[in-house]
Amino acid sequence: MTFPALDRIEALARNLDGWQRQLADRMAELEQTSAEGVSDSGLVRVTAAADGKIVSTELNARAMRLDSYSLAEEFTAAANRAQEAAAARVRELVGEVIGDPGAGPRRSADHEERR
């Protein structure tokens, strides 16, 4: 005698193991994920980790010619772009695991206008 419900439960349990492995792989990938943002002038480059933390900055020597206000704007723009790119990558990886095609990169209309 077969029990269809039991067969389904066993199949789900097998799938669960695969999903857990896939999730563990993606979590490891997330820990290593970083993204880069560059200012409009290209003089400032910032790298952000998946959690948004700034992990490195690179300043072109020509940036030292900028006044402090302009240099601050360059850093802010590069950092924002790096953090946005890192967040988009996180959404993409999580979307792959949960099977949500809408979890990919998102852009707001406000963001598009600023570019």
Helices and strands as residue ranges (DSSP letters): H 4-32, E 34-38, E 44-49, E 54-59, G 61-65, H 68-98, G 101-103, H 109-114
